[in-house]
Amino acid sequence: MAEQERHGAYPPIAEHGLIGDLRTAALVAVDGSVDWFCAPRFDSPSVFGALLDAREGGRWRIAPVADGEATYHQFYFPDTNVLVTRMLTEDGIVEVQDFMPLLRPKDEAHRQRLVRRVVCVRGRMPMRMGIAPRMDYGRAPHEARATAYGAEFAGPAGALALRTRVPLRVEGRDAHGEFTLSAGESAAFVLEDAREDTGGTSAAEVEELFLGTVAYWRGWLSRSGYAGRWRERVHRSVLTLKLLTHEPSGAVIAAPTLGLPERVGGERNWDYRYVWIRDAAFSLYALLRLGFTEEADAFTGWLTRLLRKACVSGEGGPLRALYTIDGEAVREEVVLDHWEGYRGSAPCRVGNGAKDQLQLDIFGELIDSVYLFNKYGKGISYEAWTDLCTLLDWLLDHWDQPDESIWETRAGRQRHTYSRLMCWVAVERMVRVARQRGLPGDLGRWMATRDTMYRQIIEEGWDEEAGTFTQRLRPGDCAEAEEAVGGDAVVDAALLLMPMVKFLSPTDPRFLGTVEAIRRDLVADSLVFRYDPRLSPDGLEGAEGTFSICSFWWVEALTRAGDVEGARLALEKMFTYANHVGLYAEQIGPTGEQLGNFPQAFTHLALISAAVNLDRQLGG
């Protein structure tokens, strides 16, 4: 297949909606194709992976027979995560309703199903369905066979059953069916584990699942405490964060995908289906801001179990940057070299090498989230407090060393200002909690180290000549670090968090100088780069897009600094970069395209924080 023809088989990353059941998720393209689905969990091998290899990845598509003449529109059923893909031809209009049933919270009887209901709205529409599973990232063989209820796909990686009343024919490893619907008629397809039999596919049964799932999502969202100017945007973001939650464990993953490129054709392609301590801690903050204390409580429970294990074993320093959903170490990076990658963006990596990095900033992000939970949630237990004290003891002995920090660079460890900032946050919040609750702790040592950290940031992180805080502390190099490249005044968008974590006043001249340096070096209209890799090499080839979380941090920084009109304009512009259903990937490319894993929890939680704070300043 010619290069252009092959790449044309890949829709833009943004042309997908997300559905899920709080255990896993699926991406559905605007043309009715399920292009990504891992089962039974987010981090399980894929069943459909056309997103990363259009020929060999596998997909499940429902479309009009007159496909080439059809137009498509996609939207969410209001206040839910039920996705509707509308297909229009001269013959009529049909809608495909995609959802994974959720009937009640923490349902011990939950059965995982991917339901696709096709409803004819107008006219008479000939349709076709084609399902091509490719289990274990397309590596495991399987056999397909017709059954009385539809079709079954079985092999060493497992067995799936497709239940439908539409007659199917099996061709090789795949199944196909054609059917025609007139106005008011519907057809349903239910994909599930072949060992389960969760019921038939009659119109009444599927309608019951649909209504139950709609009621679940609307009931959950009704707990939101947000009623501001950007209600639809904020609620879509919090619904997305909820989809990235693993309900049985309380874990929150960074994204449901792997391998989506930060630059098409480049090597910056990572597996994000894990729990980043940083991302999950920020997510907890966003959920608390909107009143979702049950989710915050569940994640804190996950975190408490993780800390207990880490403190007992002392493994990983004692805290790793990322974990599996079960709180275990993430597997080594391996390459799916049989897949070409999204539009030729290889390698496709499973696992993540950042698991072995030292990221000192995560201590601050984690402890800050615990502080907020202790303040606005149920409060932490004595056992959790003693584990945090053990964690802090390790940090007090190791904080003043180079690390890879928030952006997980692969160019060697550096003395990052942001990491020092978050180490300060860790100690400062522990002091606060101890005083608020009267909890035991070595406050004298804690406060002395906290003040040493503060002075180091002020003295070594500030460039007087440039009038800005810098990405790295001076004096510069350590034996573990690569030779520093570029001038001392290299800035980093992560420094926008300084007033948000209460290190400086947002109107402090030092912070305002940093804002202006970031505006000059990293801001392109409302879009913000995280750093300049030409001045601060990160060990990887090629450029990347602007980081959407940084763009929302920019909004919040402007808000806090008093530039409310500038913040509002930047926020409204960022809204225009969302996809058609309000979702964001990790980055925005040079021509406005969404890049990186999709959707990204980090981005959506930053949107929530920026909107809530700006609302407050505007009198909302």
TISE-342188 format. One record per residue (C-alpha): residue in three letters; x, y, z. Coordinates in pm, whole numbers, plus 32768, in hexadecimal, padded with zeros to 4 digits. Each point is the difference from the previous one (the first is absolute). Layout:
N
ALAXYZ...
***
This chain:
620
MET800080008000ALA808881577FA6GLU807180DC8120GLN7EF181057FCFGLU7EF37EF67FD5ARG806B7F48813AHIS8006813C80D4GLY7EAC80617F78ALA7F747ED180B9TYR804380B28149PRO7F028104806CPRO808B812280CCILE80337FA5816CALA7EFA8103805FGLU7EF37F597F2DHIS7FA97F0A8112GLY7F187FF2812ALEU80397F38813EILE7F1D7F0780AEGLY80497F1E8129ASP7F8B7F438131LEU80FB8075810AARG80D67ECF7FB8THR8067803D7E99ALA7FA580E67EE0ALA7FD680077E87LEU803B810B7EF9VAL7EF6801F7EF4ALA805080C37EC1VAL7F0880F17F63ASP7FC77F057EE6GLY7F7D7EF880F2SER813F7F348029VAL80767F838154ASP8173803E7FCBTRP80857FB9815EPHE7F877F15810FCYS80C27F44810BALA7F4E7EFD80D4PRO7FB77FB98110ARG80CF81218090PHE809F81417F86ASP81597F5E8007SER7F967EB67F61PRO80747FAD7E9ESER7F2880947EEFVAL7EE17F527F50PHE7FD981187F00GLY813B80C47FACALA7FC480A17EACLEU8064814980A1LEU81697F877FF5ASP7FF67F207ECEALA7EE580367F0AARG80407EB77F4BGLU80587F0C8116GLY7F7F80A08141GLY7E947F987FE8ARG7EC180CE800CTRP7E867FE7801AARG7F3F80D77F0CILE7E9080427FC5ALA7FB080DC7ED3PRO7F0280407EEFVAL80277F2E7EC6ALA801481507F4BASP812F805380D5GLY80A880DF7F01GLU7ECE80DE7FEBALA7FC6801C8178THR804A811E80EBTYR80427FC98171HIS7FC480BE8142GLN805A7F8E815DPHE7F8D807A8155TYR7FC37F8C8162PHE7EA57FBE8081PRO7FD8812E80EBASP80B17FE38152THR80747E9B7FBDASN811B7F367F6AVAL7F167F5C7F05LEU808680547EA6VAL7F1F80337ED2THR80827FF47E9AARG7F0480887F05MET801D7F877E98LEU7F4880B87EE9THR7FCA7F977E95GLU7EF880487EFCASP7F4D7EC58076GLY7FD380798164ILE80A080338154VAL807A7EFF80F9GLU80A580298152VAL80F47F0C809FGLN7FED8014817AASP81427F7D809CPHE80237FC08174MET80847F108104PRO7EE77FBA80F6LEU801D80878162LEU7ECB7FC980D2ARG806880528164PRO8137807480BDLYS80F57EF68078ASP7F2D7EF27F62GLU80807EAB806EALA7F297F647EF1HIS809480DD7EEEARG80317F4F7EB3GLN80D980A27EF9ARG7F51803C7EB4LEU803A80E27ED9VAL7EA580527F77ARG7FBE80957EA8ARG7E9380517FB9VAL7FA580757EA1VAL7EC080CC7FE9CYS7F60807A7EBDVAL7F8581648031ARG7F7B80477EA3GLY7FD77F507EB3ARG807A7EA17FB5MET81727FB88029PRO80C47ECE7F86MET811B7FC480F9ARG812E7F1F8021MET80C87F8A812AGLY81607F768000ILE80BB7F8C8136ALA81707FA27FF0PRO80927FB88159ARG817B7FE98019MET804B7F86815FASP813C804080CBTYR8066812D7F2CGLY7FC67F2E7ECBARG80FE7EF9806BALA7F147EE7806APRO7F497F2B7EFFHIS7E917FAE8022GLU7EF07F477F4BALA7EAD808E7FAEARG7EC27F347FEEALA7E91804E7FCETHR7F1B7FB58127ALA7E8D80008042TYR8023815480A4GLY80F7809F7F0CALA81737FA97FFAGLU811C7F9780E2PHE8173804E7FE8ALA80DB7F1380C8GLY81777FD18023PRO81187FE68101ALA7FCD816C8069GLY7E917FC78058ALA7EA77FE47F68LEU7F07810E7FA6ALA7E937FDA7FA0LEU7F4480EF7F1DARG7E8D7FE3804ATHR7F0780877F03ARG7EBF7FAB7F4AVAL809780707EB7PRO80697ED17F2CLEU817B7FEB7FEBARG80F67F517F1CVAL815E7FA38069GLU812180497F15GLY814F7F8B8083ARG803C80A18153ASP7EEB81047FD3ALA7E85801A7FF4HIS7F1E80D37F24GLY7E90804E7FE5GLU7F1580D27F2CPHE7EB080808072THR7F04810A7FA4LEU7F4580DE80F5SER7ECE80D67FC9ALA7F9B812A80D5GLY7FC47F938168GLU80B47EB17FDCSER81447FA080AFALA81097EF2800AALA80F07FB2811APHE81587F658022VAL80957F9F8150LEU816D7F978023GLU80647F50813FASP80D67EEE8094ALA7F847EB77F6DARG7FF47F6B815DGLU7EF180F9805EASP7E9A7FFB7F8BTHR7F6D81468077GLY7EBB7FE67F42GLY7F7680237EA5THR7FFA811C7F0BSER7E8F80497FE3ALA7F9781697FD8ALA7F7080018161GLU813A7F7080A0VAL80EA80F47F52GLU7F178121804FGLU80127FA0816FLEU817D80037FF4PHE7FFF814F7F4CLEU7F1280A780F5GLY80B67F6D812ATHR815080827F83VAL7F7281597FB7ALA7F6B800B815ETYR814B7F948099TRP80C781177F5AARG7EFE810D8041GLY7FE07F988169TRP8178800B802BLEU802681547F5BSER7EE9809480D3ARG80F77FFE8123SER80D1810D7F58GLY801C814680BFTYR805880C97ECAALA7EFB80EC7F6EGLY80E181047F5DARG802280987EA7TRP80A07ED37F5AARG7F227EEF808CGLU7FF97F2B7EC4ARG817D800A7FD7VAL80477FBA816EHIS7F027EE78017ARG80847F587EC7SER815B800C809BVAL7F8D7F6A8149LEU7F3B7EF27F47THR81427FB07F46LEU80C87FEE8143LYS7EFC7F118088LEU80277F257EC9LEU81757FEB804ETHR7FB87F7D815EHIS80227E8E804CGLU7EDB7FD780EEPRO80617EB380A2SER814E808A8079GLY7FCB817A800BALA812980387F16VAL7FFE811A7EFEILE80C37FC37EBEALA80AB810C7F2EALA7F5D7F9F7EB3PRO7F587ECC7F69THR80F17FE17ED8LEU81667FAF7FACGLY80E080667EE1LEU7F4881347F80PRO811580E77F89GLU806281538086ARG807A80407E9FVAL7F807F387ED7GLY811F7F2B7F81GLY80CD803B813CGLU80777F23811CARG7F4E80AC8121ASN7EF97EF18023TRP7FB77F80815EASP7F187F1780BDTYR7F2680CE80EDARG7F127EF58082TYR80908010815DVAL7FDC80C8813FTRP80F081238009ILE801280778169ARG801381667F7EASP7ED87FEA7F15ALA7F267F4680F7ALA805180F68118PHE7F9B81257F24SER7EC57F407F9DLEU7FA77FD98170TYR802081798026ALA7F16803D7ED9LEU7EFE7F078082LEU8005809C8158ARG7FCE815A7F6ALEU7EBA7F887F64GLY7F847F40812FPHE80487E9A7F90THR80807F908152GLU7FAF7E8E7FCBGLU80F77FEC7EDEALA810180BD80CDASP7FC77F0E811EALA80297ED47F18PHE814680827F71THR80818055815AGLY7FB77E988060TRP80CA7F887ED4LEU811680EC8062THR7FF97F93816CARG802C7E947F9ALEU811C80637F17LEU80B380C7810EARG7FE07EE280F6LYS80A47F147F08ALA810E80FC7F9DCYS8058805A8164VAL80177E94806CSER80DC7F9D7EDAGLY80C581447FDBGLU80007FB97E8CGLY801B81117EFDGLY807B811680D8PRO7EF87FB7809ELEU7F1380837EF6ARG7FF67FC37E88ALA7F7F80F87F01LEU7EFD7F0D7F78TYR7F587EBA8058THR7F0F7F077F6CILE7E928011805CASP804A7EFF810FGLY811680D38094GLU81147F217F77ALA813B805C7F40VAL7FC3804B7E8FARG80947F077F0BGLU813980487F34GLU7FCD80B77EB9VAL7FDA7F177ED8VAL7FBD805B7E96LEU7EDE7F7A7F33ASP80DD7FEE7ECDHIS7EF47F537F2FTRP7F2E81408009GLU8052812C7F27GLY7F7E80FF80FCTYR7F0681177FCCARG804480847EA0GLY81547F578009SER806380878156ALA80D07EE28085PRO80647F7980F4CYS7EC27F9380B2ARG806E7FC88166VAL7F557F31810DGLY807780448161ASN80B28141805CGLY816F80408048ALA7FA9812680DELYS7FB87F008110ASP817280018059GLN802A81788002LEU803280D38135GLN7EF2810A8003LEU801880BA8148ASP7EDE80E77FADILE7F047EE78034PHE803180138179GLY7F7781608006GLU7EE07FB67F16LEU7F9C7ECF80C8ILE801980A18158ASP7F4D813A7F86SER7EDC7F297F8BVAL7FFA7F4C8150TYR8000815380ADLEU7ED2806B7F32PHE7F4F7EB78044ASN8045802B8171LYS7F7081607FECTYR7ECF7FC67F21GLY7FCA7E88800ELYS7FE37F018115GLY8162802E807DILE811F7F09800CSER80307EE980FATYR81147FE88100GLU809C7EDE7F3CALA800480D37EC3TRP80A0811D80C3THR811A7F218081ASP80417F877E9CLEU801081687F87CYS80FA804A8113THR80D57EDC7F86LEU7FE480887EA0LEU806881588075ASP812B7F7680C0TRP80827F6F7EBBLEU7FC681487F4ALEU80B480CE8107ASP81357F297FC5HIS7FEE80057E82TRP7F5B81427F87ASP813E80B87F9BGLN80627F307ED2PRO7FC380057E89ASP7ED27F4F7F6EGLU7F357FD97EC0SER7EE080D08090ILE7EA2803E7F7CTRP80477FE47E89GLU80B67EB1801CTHR811F80667F1EARG80F37EF67F8AALA813B80D47FF3GLY80847FB9815BARG7FA780908152GLN80078176803EARG7FCA80E3812AHIS7E9F806D7FA8THR7F6B813080A8TYR7EA37F6C7FE7SER806A7EC880BEARG808D80D78118LEU7EBD80C68004MET7F317EC68030CYS80ED7F788108TRP7FBD814480BBVAL7E8B7FC47FD2ALA80207EA28091VAL80A480788140GLU7F2981398021ARG7EBB7F3A7FE2MET80737EFE80FCVAL8041811A80F6ARG7EA280897FBEVAL7F537EB28032ALA80C17FB9813EARG7F9A81508090GLN7E977FED7F8EARG7FC97EA3808BGLY80FB8002811DLEU80AD7ED67F62PRO815D7F96806EGLY812D80627F30ASP8161808B8013LEU7F8981637FB8GLY814E809D8057ARG80BA7F367EFBTRP7EE780217F05MET7FF1817B8015ALA817980297FF6THR80197F2D7EC2ARG7ED380B17F6AASP80AA814F8030THR81447F7F7F69MET7F3D7F917ECETYR7F5981537FE6ARG814680BB800EGLN809D7F1B7EFEILE7EE780427F08ILE801781788037GLU817B800E7FEEGLU80507EF87EFAGLY7EBE7FF27F35TRP7FE881777FC2ASP80C280AB7EE7GLU8021816D8062GLU807B80737EADALA7EE87F557F41GLY7EFD80538109THR7F6B7EA2800DPHE80087EB780B4THR80B17EFB7F2DGLN7FC97E947FA8ARG81397F8F80B6LEU80AC8072813CARG8156809F7FFCPRO811B7FAB803DGLY7FC77F007EF5ASP80807EA87FC5CYS80107EC280C8ALA80C07EC77FA7GLU7EBD7F4D7FA2ALA7F8D81127F12GLU804E80367E94GLU80CC81357FB5ALA7F1381288014VAL7FA280997EB2GLY7F7E81607FCDGLY8000812D80E5ASP7F9C800A816BALA7EBD80BD7FB1VAL7F4C7EDB7F5FVAL7E99800D807BASP7F047EED8044ALA7E8680197FF8ALA7FE97F2F813DLEU8077813680BCLEU7EA680947FC3LEU7F917F2E812BMET80CA80CF80FAPRO7EDB80CE8081MET7F0D7EDF7FE0VAL80C97F3D8102LYS8025813B80D7PHE817780247FD5LEU7FE181697F88SER7EEF81017FE8PRO7F77800D7E9BTHR805781737FFAASP81637FD08083PRO80EF80B27F0EARG80CC7EC07FDFPHE7ED07F3C7F8FLEU7F8B81147F17GLY815C80037F65THR7FE87E877FCEVAL7EAA80277F5DGLU809180FC7F0AALA81287F1D7FAFILE7F137EDD7FC1ARG7F2380E27F2BARG813080607F30ASP80A07EAA7FDCLEU7EEC7EFA8018VAL7EAD809B7FB0ALA7F6F7FFD7EA0ASP7EB680BB8019SER7F447F38810DLEU80D37EC67FCEVAL812A7FB680E0PHE81307F227FCBARG80827F548138TYR816B805E7FB1ASP80DF803F7ED2PRO80B67EBA7FABARG80FC80C27F2FLEU807980B3813ASER7FB77EE280ECPRO80397EB77F45ASP7F297EE38082GLY80B67ED97F62LEU7EFF7FC57EEDGLU7FFB80577E91GLY7F1280F97F64ALA7F1B810F807EGLU7EB17FE780ADGLY7EBE80C58014THR7F8680EA810CPHE7F9B7F598146SER7E9180398049ILE80277FE48179CYS80FD811C7FECSER7F0780CF7F39PHE7F007FDA8117TRP810C804C8104TRP803F813E7F3AVAL7E91805D8025GLU80117FC78176ALA814580C28026LEU7F6C812B7F49THR7EC87FE780D7ARG80C480038143ALA80E581167F85GLY7ED280DF7FC4ASP7FEC7FF47E84VAL7E9D7F7C8003GLU7FA7806F7EA0GLY813B7F657F73ALA7FB57EC080BEARG7E9B7FF27F80LEU807080317E97ALA810A7EF18024LEU7F037F0E809AGLU7EFA803D7EF5LYS81087FCB7EF3MET806A7EB980A1PHE7E987F8A7FF3THR800D80217E85TYR81187EFC7FF3ALA7F267EF1809FASN7F7E7EF87F15HIS7E967FE77F90VAL7F927F608149GLY80D680D380EALEU812D7F188029TYR8171805A8004ALA813A7F3A7FB6GLU8148805180AAGLN807A80FE7F00ILE7F9480EF7EECGLY80D67FEE7EC6PRO807A811E7F23THR7EC87FF97F26GLY7F0D7FD88121GLU7FEA7E847FF5GLN7FE67F30813ELEU81387F328048GLY80687F048106ASN7F327F0B80C9PHE7E8D80478002PRO7F46806F80C6GLN80F480788107ALA7F9C801A816FPHE810D81078041THR7F6580EC7F00HIS7E9B7FDB807ALEU80528032816EALA80BF813F7FAALEU7ED1807D7F3DILE7F267FCB8133SER80EF80BC80E5ALA802D81217F0CALA7E8A802A7FC5VAL7FA47FEC8171ASN810481028068LEU7FAD80F07EE5ASP7E8E7FE08052ARG804C80678163GLN80C281327F8FLEU7EE880637F13GLY7F057FE88118GLY7F707EAD7F9F
***
